[in-house]
C-alpha cells in the first residue's frame, strides 16, 4: 500500500499530463506554420528578386521610400569620412574604391544642408565686418529657402545632365545615384571656402571660390578618367567641358547671387549703396559748408 502510494505521488496526475502533451503538440503545430510561412516568404522574395520589373514598376519606383532606403543603410562613419577626405585630393582617383559599389545619399544630403548654413553664416559675417560702424547691421536669412531650393535642385539636375551625356556618348558602368553621390562629395571643398569668404575681401573671395571650382572639377574628371578613356575616348572632351562649365556656373552662383544677396540689407540697402550714400552725404555737407 505504501509502495503504491509513493508511486502515485511520484507520477503526474492524468489531467496535467494531458495538458502538457496538448501544449507540446500545439507548439509544434505553431512552429510548423511559422516555418512554412517563412519559407513561403523567402521563396516569394527570391521570385520577385529574379523577376524583371515591369515598366510601371520601374517608373513609379523612384517615387517610393523603399527605392531610396538602400542608399541610407549599411553606412559607417569611417567610409563617409574617407569619402569627404578624398574630395580634397583631386589627383587621386580613389573615390570609387572607397565607395566599393555602394553609393550613398546620406552624405550628399548633409553636404548640401551644411552648404546652405555655411553660405548664410559666411555671408552675414562678411556683411557685418564690411558694414561701417555708424550704420546699423541687420542679419539677412530671408534667402535660405531659395538657396536650399537652388542647391538641392543643382544636386540632382547637374548630375543627371552629366549622367545623360556620358550615357549617350558611350558610358556603360554608370548609375545615376553614383553620379549624384560623387558630385555631392565634390562640393565638400566649398564648405571651408565659405568660411574663408566670411572675410570681406573680394580678391580673397574670388581666389577661394576659384580654388573650389578647380578642385571639384578635377576631382570629378580624375575619378571618371578611367570611364572616359575606356568607353568615351574621342568625345571625352565634351564631358570635361560640361563638368568644368557646370562648376563655373556654380562659382558665379555663389559669388554673384548668394553672397551678393546676403550683403543686401532690406533696411539700408547693399553695402556698396551704403558706402556710396556716406560719400555723397559727406561731399554734399562739405560743399555746402564751403559755400557759406
C-alpha positions in Angstrom: 0.0 0.0 0.0 2.8 2.3 0.8 4.6 1.5 -2.3 1.5 2.2 -4.4 1.0 5.5 -2.6 4.6 6.5 -3.3 4.2 5.6 -7.0 1.1 7.7 -7.3 2.8 10.6 -5.6 5.8 10.4 -7.9 3.7 10.3 -11.1 1.9 13.3 -12.6 -1.9 13.4 -12.5 -3.5 12.2 -15.7 -5.1 15.6 -16.5 -1.8 17.5 -16.0 0.0 15.1 -18.3 -2.7 15.6 -21.0 -2.3 19.4 -20.8 1.4 19.2 -21.2 1.0 16.9 -24.2 -1.6 19.2 -25.8 0.7 22.2 -25.2 3.7 20.4 -26.9 1.5 19.4 -29.8 0.2 23.0 -30.2 3.7 24.4 -30.0 4.9 22.0 -32.7 1.9 23.0 -35.0 2.6 26.7 -34.5 6.4 26.2 -35.2 5.5 24.3 -38.3 3.1 27.0 -39.5 5.7 29.8 -38.8 8.4 27.9 -40.6 6.2 27.3 -43.6 5.3 31.0 -43.7 9.0 31.9 -43.5 9.9 29.5 -46.3 7.0 30.8 -48.4 8.1 34.4 -47.8 11.7 33.6 -48.8 10.5 31.8 -52.0 8.3 34.7 -52.9 11.1 37.2 -52.2 13.5 35.2 -54.4 10.9 35.0 -57.2 10.3 38.8 -57.0 14.0 39.4 -57.0 14.6 37.3 -60.1 11.6 38.5 -61.9 12.2 41.6 -64.1 10.2 44.6 -63.0 7.6 45.9 -65.4 7.7 49.4 -67.0 5.2 50.8 -64.5 7.2 49.4 -61.5 10.4 51.0 -62.9 8.6 54.3 -63.4 7.0 54.5 -60.0 9.9 53.1 -58.1 11.8 56.4 -57.7 8.7 57.9 -56.1 8.7 55.4 -53.2 10.7 55.5 -50.0 11.7 51.8 -50.4 13.6 52.7 -53.5 16.0 55.1 -51.6 16.2 53.0 -48.4 19.3 51.0 -49.5 21.2 54.3 -50.1 20.9 55.2 -46.4 21.6 51.7 -44.9 24.9 49.9 -44.2 26.8 53.2 -43.8 29.7 53.7 -41.5 31.2 56.9 -40.2 34.6 55.7 -41.4 33.6 55.3 -45.0 31.8 58.7 -45.1 34.9 60.3 -43.6 37.2 58.7 -46.2 35.0 60.0 -49.0 35.0 63.5 -47.5 38.8 63.4 -47.1 39.3 62.1 -50.6 37.4 65.0 -52.1 40.3 67.4 -51.0 42.8 65.4 -53.1 41.6 65.6 -56.7 44.6 64.0 -58.3 44.0 60.6 -56.5 41.2 58.6 -58.2 40.3 56.7 -55.0 36.6 57.6 -54.6 35.1 54.6 -56.3 37.5 52.3 -54.5 36.3 53.7 -51.2 32.7 53.5 -52.3 33.1 49.9 -53.3 29.9 49.9 -55.5 27.7 51.2 -52.6 26.6 54.8 -53.4 25.0 56.6 -50.5 22.7 59.6 -50.3 23.2 60.2 -46.6 26.4 62.2 -47.2 25.1 64.3 -50.1 22.0 65.4 -48.1 24.2 66.6 -45.2 26.8 68.2 -47.5 24.2 70.4 -49.2 22.4 71.2 -45.9 25.8 72.3 -44.5 26.5 74.4 -47.6 23.3 76.3 -47.1 24.2 77.0 -43.5 27.8 77.9 -44.4 26.7 80.4 -47.1 24.2 82.1 -44.8 26.7 82.3 -41.9 29.7 83.4 -44.0 27.7 86.0 -45.9 26.3 87.6 -42.8 29.6 87.6 -41.1 31.3 89.2 -44.1 28.5 91.8 -44.4 28.8 92.6 -40.7 32.5 93.1 -40.9 32.1 95.3 -44.0 29.4 97.5 -42.5 30.5 100.9 -41.3 30.3 101.4 -37.6 27.8 104.3 -38.0 25.3 102.1 -39.8 23.1 99.5 -38.1 23.6 96.0 -39.4 20.7 93.6 -39.9 21.2 89.9 -40.4 19.7 88.5 -43.5 18.4 84.9 -43.6 15.5 85.5 -46.0 17.3 83.9 -48.9 17.7 80.5 -47.2 14.6 78.8 -48.7 15.7 80.0 -52.1 19.3 78.9 -51.6 18.1 75.5 -50.4 15.9 75.0 -53.4 18.6 76.0 -55.8 21.3 73.9 -54.2 19.2 70.8 -53.9 17.9 71.3 -57.4 21.5 71.5 -58.7 22.3 68.4 -56.6 20.0 66.4 -58.9 19.9 68.3 -62.2 23.6 68.7 -62.8 24.5 65.0 -62.1 21.5 64.0 -64.2 22.9 66.1 -67.1 26.4 64.6 -66.7 24.9 61.1 -66.5 22.8 61.5 -69.6 25.6 63.0 -71.7 28.1 60.2 -70.6 25.4 57.6 -71.4 24.7 59.0 -74.8 28.5 59.2 -75.6 29.0 55.5 -74.7 29.4 55.4 -70.9 28.5 51.9 -69.6 29.4 51.4 -66.0 27.3 54.3 -64.8 24.4 54.7 -62.3 22.6 57.9 -61.6 22.7 57.5 -57.9 26.5 57.0 -58.1 26.9 60.2 -60.2 24.7 62.1 -57.7 26.8 60.8 -54.8 30.2 61.7 -56.3 29.0 65.1 -57.5 27.9 66.0 -53.9 31.2 64.9 -52.4 33.0 67.0 -55.0 31.3 70.1 -53.4 32.8 69.4 -49.9 35.7 71.7 -50.5 33.2 74.7 -50.9 32.3 74.4 -47.2 35.7 75.6 -45.8 35.9 78.0 -48.7 32.7 79.7 -47.4 34.5 80.1 -44.1 37.3 81.9 -45.8 34.8 84.0 -47.8 33.5 85.4 -44.5 36.5 87.8 -44.7 35.1 90.8 -46.6 37.9 90.9 -49.2 36.7 90.5 -52.8 40.1 89.2 -54.1 40.3 86.6 -51.4 36.7 85.5 -52.0 37.3 85.2 -55.8 40.5 83.3 -55.2 38.9 80.9 -52.7 35.9 80.2 -54.9 38.1 79.7 -58.0 40.2 77.1 -56.0 36.9 75.3 -55.1 35.8 75.3 -58.7 39.2 73.8 -59.9 39.4 71.3 -57.1 35.8 70.0 -57.6 36.2 69.8 -61.4 39.5 67.9 -61.2 38.1 65.6 -58.6 35.2 64.6 -60.9 37.3 64.4 -64.0 40.1 62.3 -62.4 37.7 59.8 -60.9 35.8 59.4 -64.1 39.0 59.3 -66.3 39.0 55.6 -66.5 35.4 55.5 -67.8 36.2 58.4 -70.2 39.3 56.7 -71.6 37.7 53.3 -71.9 34.3 53.9 -73.3 34.0 57.5 -74.5 37.6 58.2 -75.8 37.5 60.8 -78.6 34.4 62.6 -77.2 35.6 62.7 -73.6 36.4 66.4 -74.0 32.6 67.1 -74.2 32.2 65.6 -70.7 35.2 67.5 -69.4 33.9 70.8 -70.7 30.5 70.0 -69.3 31.8 69.4 -65.8 34.0 72.5 -65.9 31.2 74.6 -67.2 28.8 73.5 -64.5 31.3 74.3 -61.8 31.9 77.8 -63.3 28.2 78.4 -63.2 28.1 77.2 -59.6 31.0 79.5 -58.8 29.2 82.5 -60.2 26.0 81.5 -58.4 27.9 81.6 -55.1 29.7 84.8 -55.7 27.2 86.9 -57.7 24.0 85.7 -56.1 24.3 84.0 -52.7 26.9 86.4 -51.3 25.5 89.4 -53.1 22.0 88.7 -51.8 23.2 88.3 -48.3 25.1 91.6 -48.5 21.8 93.3 -49.4 20.2 94.8 -46.3 16.4 95.2 -46.6 16.5 98.3 -44.4 19.5 100.2 -45.6 20.4 98.8 -49.0 23.6 97.0 -50.1 27.0 97.6 -48.5 28.1 99.4 -51.7 24.9 101.6 -51.7 25.6 102.4 -48.0 29.2 103.5 -48.6 28.1 105.5 -51.7 25.5 107.3 -49.7 28.0 108.2 -47.0 30.5 109.5 -49.5 27.8 111.6 -51.3 26.4 112.9 -48.0 29.9 114.0 -46.8 30.6 115.6 -50.1 27.3 117.5 -50.0 27.8 118.9 -46.5 31.4 119.8 -47.3 30.4 121.6 -50.4 27.5 123.3 -48.7 29.8 124.5 -45.8 32.4 125.9 -48.2 29.7 128.0 -50.0 28.6 129.6 -46.7 
